[in-house]
């Protein structure tokens, strides 16, 4: 049995509002165990005998059926989330800068997004692995950042989601 972190894309922003109790109740109908939600930004921790691709398919279908929106999620083992958070070179808590990790279910989509946002030439962005990039931005400028604008394009929405590094630490803590 594996412990997974499931990161939902685009809930409680842009008109898709889901209460965490309703999300937990809906996802609990799936063949997943120990389902819990973390914060109101669409983070689920659960255990399952299923692989990550099957968990992704199950959760996306559940969200579409129960909440009626085009749902996309990124599913990683919690152990992988720990590795990614530990590899992030940026501080989680800074008064001047926010640290983010963009997660992806499609490495090719993330490759393209990474390159469009400046790739290795962008000193505020680091590739952490096939499924993640880390980036930092001045407080108050997140939505105006190049990577934020790019990742909101339909082409990238289906395969990526971004979380503040502090949120990843909370997801990891919830799984322990």
Backbone as numpy.savetxt, mean C-alpha at the origin, in Angstrom:
# Nx Ny Nz CAx CAy CAz Cx Cy Cz
0.76 -21.39 7.02 -0.09 -20.21 7.02 0.81 -18.97 7.02
0.47 -18.01 6.17 1.23 -16.77 6.07 0.44 -15.60 6.63
1.16 -14.62 7.14 0.54 -13.38 7.61 0.76 -12.34 6.54
-0.34 -11.73 6.12 -0.31 -10.76 5.02 -0.71 -9.37 5.47
-0.15 -8.40 4.76 -0.61 -7.02 4.83 -1.27 -6.75 3.48
-2.50 -6.27 3.55 -3.27 -5.95 2.33 -3.48 -4.45 2.34
-2.99 -3.79 1.30 -3.07 -2.34 1.20 -4.06 -1.97 0.10
-5.17 -1.33 0.50 -6.19 -0.94 -0.45 -5.81 0.38 -1.11
-6.17 0.52 -2.35 -5.91 1.76 -3.09 -7.16 2.63 -3.08
-7.02 3.88 -2.68 -8.03 4.90 -2.90 -9.31 4.82 -2.10
-9.27 4.34 -0.86 -10.49 4.41 -0.07 -10.38 5.56 0.92
-11.54 6.06 1.28 -11.68 7.21 2.18 -11.00 8.46 1.62
-10.92 8.49 0.31 -10.53 9.66 -0.47 -11.33 9.61 -1.77
-11.62 10.73 -2.34 -12.26 10.76 -3.65 -13.63 10.13 -3.73
-14.37 10.11 -2.64 -15.74 9.62 -2.68 -15.96 8.16 -2.33
-14.92 7.37 -2.21 -15.07 5.97 -1.80 -14.82 5.92 -0.29
-15.92 5.94 0.46 -15.81 5.95 1.92 -16.27 4.62 2.49
-15.38 4.00 3.23 -15.68 2.70 3.84 -15.26 2.76 5.30
-16.19 2.44 6.17 -15.86 2.35 7.59 -15.05 1.09 7.82
-14.05 1.19 8.67 -13.17 0.05 8.91 -13.92 -1.14 9.49
-14.93 -0.91 10.29 -15.74 -2.02 10.82 -16.45 -2.74 9.68
-16.96 -1.99 8.70 -17.62 -2.60 7.54 -16.62 -3.34 6.66
-15.44 -2.78 6.51 -14.39 -3.44 5.73 -14.00 -4.75 6.39
-13.76 -4.70 7.68 -13.38 -5.91 8.43 -14.45 -6.98 8.33
-15.72 -6.56 8.46 -16.83 -7.51 8.37 -16.90 -8.15 6.99
-16.75 -7.36 5.94 -16.82 -7.90 4.58 -15.67 -8.87 4.31
-14.45 -8.46 4.66 -13.28 -9.30 4.39 -13.30 -10.56 5.25
-13.94 -10.49 6.40 -14.04 -11.66 7.28 -14.89 -12.77 6.69
-15.63 -12.48 5.62 -16.42 -13.52 4.94 -15.55 -14.38 4.03
-14.33 -13.95 3.81 -13.40 -14.68 2.94 -12.66 -15.76 3.72
-12.02 -16.67 3.02 -11.23 -17.70 3.71 -9.90 -17.13 4.23
-10.03 -16.11 5.07 -8.90 -15.47 5.72 -9.13 -15.53 7.22
-8.07 -15.54 7.99 -8.20 -15.60 9.44 -7.54 -14.40 10.08
-7.91 -14.15 11.32 -7.30 -13.08 12.12 -7.32 -11.74 11.39
-8.45 -11.42 10.77 -8.59 -10.19 10.00 -8.70 -8.98 10.93
-7.82 -7.99 10.70 -7.92 -6.73 11.43 -7.59 -5.60 10.48
-8.09 -4.42 10.80 -7.77 -3.24 10.00 -6.85 -2.33 10.81
-6.06 -1.55 10.08 -5.11 -0.64 10.72 -5.33 0.74 10.11
-5.69 1.69 10.95 -5.98 3.06 10.54 -7.17 3.08 9.58
-7.55 4.25 9.12 -8.72 4.38 8.25 -8.33 4.53 6.79
-7.08 4.21 6.46 -6.61 4.39 5.09 -6.61 3.10 4.28
-7.23 2.04 4.81 -7.35 0.82 4.04 -6.18 -0.12 4.15
-5.87 -0.52 5.36 -4.80 -1.48 5.61 -5.40 -2.65 6.37
-5.18 -3.84 5.86 -5.70 -5.06 6.49 -4.52 -5.97 6.82
-4.60 -6.59 7.97 -3.66 -7.63 8.34 -4.49 -8.90 8.50
-4.01 -10.01 7.94 -4.74 -11.27 8.03 -3.77 -12.44 7.85
-4.27 -13.62 8.12 -3.50 -14.83 7.86 -4.30 -15.70 6.91
-3.56 -16.50 6.13 -4.24 -17.37 5.18 -3.28 -18.45 4.68
-3.87 -19.57 4.29 -3.11 -20.61 3.62 -2.94 -20.29 2.13
-3.74 -19.36 1.64 -3.68 -18.96 0.23 -2.41 -18.15 -0.03
-1.99 -18.13 -1.28 -0.85 -17.32 -1.67 -1.26 -15.87 -1.85
-0.30 -14.96 -1.99 -0.62 -13.54 -2.10 -1.48 -13.19 -3.32
-1.27 -13.85 -4.44 -2.09 -13.56 -5.62 -3.55 -13.95 -5.40
-3.76 -15.08 -4.73 -5.13 -15.51 -4.43 -5.78 -14.57 -3.42
-5.04 -14.14 -2.41 -5.58 -13.19 -1.43 -5.96 -11.90 -2.13
-5.12 -11.43 -3.05 -5.41 -10.22 -3.83 -6.72 -10.38 -4.60
-6.87 -11.47 -5.30 -8.07 -11.72 -6.09 -9.31 -11.78 -5.19
-9.19 -12.48 -4.07 -10.32 -12.60 -3.14 -10.74 -11.24 -2.58
-9.77 -10.46 -2.11 -10.09 -9.18 -1.48 -10.65 -8.20 -2.50
-10.05 -8.13 -3.68 -10.57 -7.21 -4.71 -12.00 -7.57 -5.08
-12.28 -8.85 -5.25 -13.65 -9.29 -5.57 -14.62 -8.95 -4.46
-14.21 -9.16 -3.23 -15.04 -8.85 -2.07 -15.37 -7.35 -2.01
-14.37 -6.53 -2.22 -14.58 -5.08 -2.17 -15.51 -4.62 -3.29
-15.33 -5.17 -4.47 -16.21 -4.80 -5.59 -17.65 -5.21 -5.30
-17.82 -6.40 -4.76 -19.16 -6.89 -4.47 -19.82 -6.13 -3.32
-19.11 -5.94 -2.23 -19.70 -5.33 -1.03 -19.80 -3.81 -1.10
-18.86 -3.17 -1.79 -18.82 -1.70 -1.75 -18.99 -1.04 -3.11
-19.07 -1.85 -4.18 -19.42 -1.35 -5.50 -18.46 -0.38 -6.13
-17.17 -0.60 -5.97 -16.20 0.26 -6.65 -15.10 -0.59 -7.25
-14.37 -0.03 -8.20 -13.27 -0.72 -8.86 -12.10 -0.79 -7.89
-11.98 -1.89 -7.19 -11.01 -2.04 -6.11 -9.69 -2.63 -6.60
-8.60 -2.07 -6.06 -7.27 -2.60 -6.30 -6.54 -2.69 -4.97
-5.81 -3.77 -4.78 -5.04 -3.95 -3.55 -3.64 -4.46 -3.89
-2.73 -4.21 -2.98 -1.40 -4.78 -3.04 -1.27 -5.66 -1.81
-0.85 -6.90 -2.02 -0.72 -7.88 -0.93 0.74 -8.30 -0.79
1.26 -8.15 0.41 2.62 -8.57 0.71 2.62 -9.33 2.03
3.57 -10.23 2.19 3.70 -10.85 3.51 4.18 -9.76 4.48
3.81 -9.90 5.72 4.25 -8.93 6.71 5.76 -8.97 6.84
6.36 -10.14 6.69 7.83 -10.21 6.76 8.46 -9.38 5.65
7.85 -9.35 4.46 8.38 -8.53 3.37 8.17 -7.04 3.68
7.05 -6.69 4.26 6.80 -5.30 4.63 7.86 -4.85 5.64
8.22 -5.73 6.59 9.27 -5.41 7.56 10.59 -5.14 6.85
10.93 -5.98 5.88 12.18 -5.81 5.14 12.19 -4.48 4.38
11.07 -4.15 3.74 10.99 -2.91 2.98 11.09 -1.69 3.89
10.39 -1.73 5.02 10.45 -0.61 5.96 11.87 -0.44 6.51
12.53 -1.56 6.79 13.90 -1.49 7.31 14.88 -0.98 6.26
14.60 -1.24 4.99 15.49 -0.81 3.91 15.31 0.66 3.53
14.23 1.26 3.99 13.96 2.66 3.66 15.04 3.54 4.28
15.75 4.34 3.48 16.83 5.16 4.03 16.36 6.46 4.67
15.07 6.73 4.60 14.55 8.00 5.10 13.97 7.83 6.51
14.03 8.85 7.33 13.46 8.75 8.67 11.93 8.74 8.61
11.33 7.96 9.48 9.86 7.89 9.53 9.27 9.15 10.13
9.98 9.76 11.03 9.48 10.95 11.71 10.44 12.11 11.53
10.00 13.07 10.74 10.79 14.28 10.52 9.83 15.45 10.42
10.17 16.54 11.01 9.30 17.72 10.94 9.37 18.40 9.57
10.43 18.13 8.81 10.62 18.77 7.52 10.21 17.92 6.33
10.37 16.59 6.45 10.14 15.70 5.32 9.24 14.54 5.70
8.41 14.12 4.75 7.61 12.89 4.91 8.29 11.79 4.09
8.33 10.60 4.66 8.86 9.43 3.96 7.70 8.54 3.54
7.69 8.15 2.27 6.64 7.31 1.72 7.23 6.08 1.06
6.43 5.04 1.01 6.79 3.86 0.23 5.64 3.58 -0.72
5.96 3.54 -2.01 4.97 3.16 -3.02 5.13 1.67 -3.24
4.03 0.95 -3.06 3.99 -0.49 -3.19 3.30 -0.85 -4.50
3.70 -1.97 -5.08 3.10 -2.35 -6.36 2.89 -3.86 -6.46
1.82 -4.21 -7.14 1.55 -5.62 -7.45 2.12 -5.99 -8.82
2.70 -5.02 -9.53 3.22 -5.25 -10.87 4.59 -4.55 -10.99
5.68 -5.31 -10.93 7.01 -4.71 -10.99 7.26 -3.87 -12.24
6.70 -4.26 -13.38 6.90 -3.49 -14.61 6.25 -2.11 -14.50
5.08 -2.04 -13.91 4.41 -0.76 -13.71 5.24 0.11 -12.76
5.77 -0.50 -11.71 6.58 0.25 -10.76 7.89 0.71 -11.41
8.48 -0.13 -12.27 9.69 0.27 -13.00 9.43 1.55 -13.80
8.32 1.56 -14.52 7.99 2.72 -15.34 7.75 3.96 -14.49
6.99 3.79 -13.42 6.70 4.90 -12.52 8.00 5.45 -11.91
8.86 4.56 -11.50 10.15 4.94 -10.91 10.97 5.77 -11.90
11.05 5.29 -13.14 11.82 6.01 -14.16 11.21 7.37 -14.47
9.89 7.44 -14.60 9.22 8.71 -14.90 9.41 9.73 -13.78
9.56 9.24 -12.55 9.76 10.13 -11.40 11.24 10.48 -11.20
12.08 10.13 -12.16 13.48 10.52 -12.09 14.45 9.39 -11.86
13.93 8.18 -11.56 14.80 7.03 -11.37 15.93 7.29 -10.39
17.09 6.75 -10.69 18.23 6.89 -9.79 18.77 8.31 -9.75
18.40 9.14 -10.70 18.85 10.53 -10.70 18.09 11.38 -9.69
16.98 10.88 -9.20 16.17 11.60 -8.21 16.69 11.22 -6.82
17.34 12.14 -6.15 17.94 11.83 -4.86 16.92 11.65 -3.75
15.66 11.97 -4.02 14.60 11.79 -3.03 13.80 10.52 -3.30
14.35 9.59 -4.08 13.66 8.35 -4.42 14.68 7.21 -4.47
14.29 6.06 -3.89 15.16 4.89 -3.85 14.32 3.66 -4.16
14.84 2.80 -4.99 14.16 1.53 -5.27 14.52 0.56 -4.14
13.49 -0.01 -3.50 13.71 -0.92 -2.38 13.65 -2.38 -2.80
13.04 -2.66 -3.92 12.87 -4.03 -4.40 11.90 -4.03 -5.56
11.57 -5.20 -6.04 10.68 -5.33 -7.19 9.31 -4.71 -6.94
8.90 -4.69 -5.66 7.54 -4.24 -5.35 7.47 -2.92 -4.61
8.58 -2.20 -4.48 8.51 -0.97 -3.68 9.59 0.05 -4.03
9.20 1.31 -3.93 10.14 2.42 -3.97 9.88 3.27 -2.74
10.93 3.90 -2.25 10.79 4.84 -1.14 11.08 6.23 -1.69
10.38 7.20 -1.16 10.63 8.58 -1.57 10.29 9.50 -0.43
10.85 10.69 -0.50 10.57 11.67 0.53 10.22 12.99 -0.12
9.46 13.77 0.61 9.00 15.05 0.09 8.85 16.02 1.26
9.02 17.28 0.98 8.85 18.31 1.99 7.41 18.28 2.52
7.26 18.41 3.83 5.95 18.43 4.46 5.08 19.48 3.76
3.86 19.09 3.43 2.92 20.01 2.78 2.96 19.97 1.27
3.90 19.21 0.69 4.03 19.16 -0.76 3.76 17.79 -1.35
3.22 16.87 -0.55 3.02 15.50 -1.01 2.18 15.43 -2.28
1.01 16.04 -2.29 0.12 15.93 -3.44 0.66 16.63 -4.68
1.58 17.56 -4.49 2.19 18.28 -5.62 3.47 17.60 -6.12
3.90 16.54 -5.45 5.13 15.88 -5.85 4.92 15.13 -7.17
6.00 15.00 -7.92 5.93 14.34 -9.22 5.43 12.91 -9.10
5.95 12.15 -8.16 5.54 10.75 -8.04 4.09 10.63 -7.61
3.61 11.52 -6.77 2.21 11.49 -6.36 1.31 11.76 -7.54
1.63 12.76 -8.33 0.83 13.08 -9.51 0.84 11.93 -10.52
2.01 11.35 -10.74 2.12 10.24 -11.69 1.33 9.02 -11.23
1.45 8.69 -9.95 0.80 7.46 -9.46 -0.72 7.57 -9.44
-1.26 8.77 -9.59 -2.71 8.94 -9.66 -3.28 8.77 -11.06
-2.41 8.58 -12.04 -2.89 8.33 -13.40 -3.49 6.93 -13.45
-4.57 6.75 -14.23 -5.24 5.44 -14.29 -4.30 4.26 -14.55
-3.30 4.47 -15.36 -2.36 3.40 -15.69 -1.67 2.83 -14.46
-1.43 3.67 -13.45 -0.69 3.25 -12.26 -1.59 2.91 -11.09
-2.81 3.43 -11.09 -3.73 3.19 -9.98 -4.02 1.71 -9.77
-4.14 0.97 -10.85 -4.52 -0.44 -10.74 -3.47 -1.30 -10.05
-2.20 -0.81 -10.01 -1.13 -1.67 -9.50 -0.30 -1.04 -8.39
-0.60 0.20 -7.99 0.23 0.83 -6.96 -0.62 1.47 -5.87
-0.03 1.61 -4.73 -0.59 2.40 -3.64 0.57 2.90 -2.80
0.38 4.02 -2.15 1.46 4.62 -1.38 1.05 4.76 0.07
2.01 4.49 0.96 1.79 4.65 2.39 2.94 5.42 3.00
2.62 6.22 3.98 3.62 6.88 4.79 4.40 5.79 5.53
5.68 5.98 5.70 6.50 4.97 6.39 5.98 4.70 7.80
5.45 5.71 8.47 4.88 5.50 9.81 3.71 4.51 9.75
2.93 4.58 8.69 1.80 3.64 8.54 2.30 2.22 8.39
3.37 2.02 7.63 3.91 0.67 7.50 4.37 0.13 8.85
4.97 0.99 9.66 5.38 0.56 11.00 4.16 0.16 11.85
3.05 0.86 11.70 1.83 0.51 12.43 1.23 -0.80 11.94
1.30 -1.04 10.63 0.82 -2.31 10.08 1.66 -3.47 10.62
2.97 -3.29 10.64 3.87 -4.32 11.16 3.54 -4.59 12.64
3.37 -3.54 13.41 3.06 -3.70 14.84 1.74 -4.42 15.04
0.76 -4.14 14.20 -0.55 -4.78 14.33 -0.48 -6.28 14.04
0.48 -6.67 13.22 0.62 -8.09 12.87 1.37 -8.89 13.93
2.05 -8.19 14.82 2.87 -8.90 15.82 2.10 -9.25 17.05
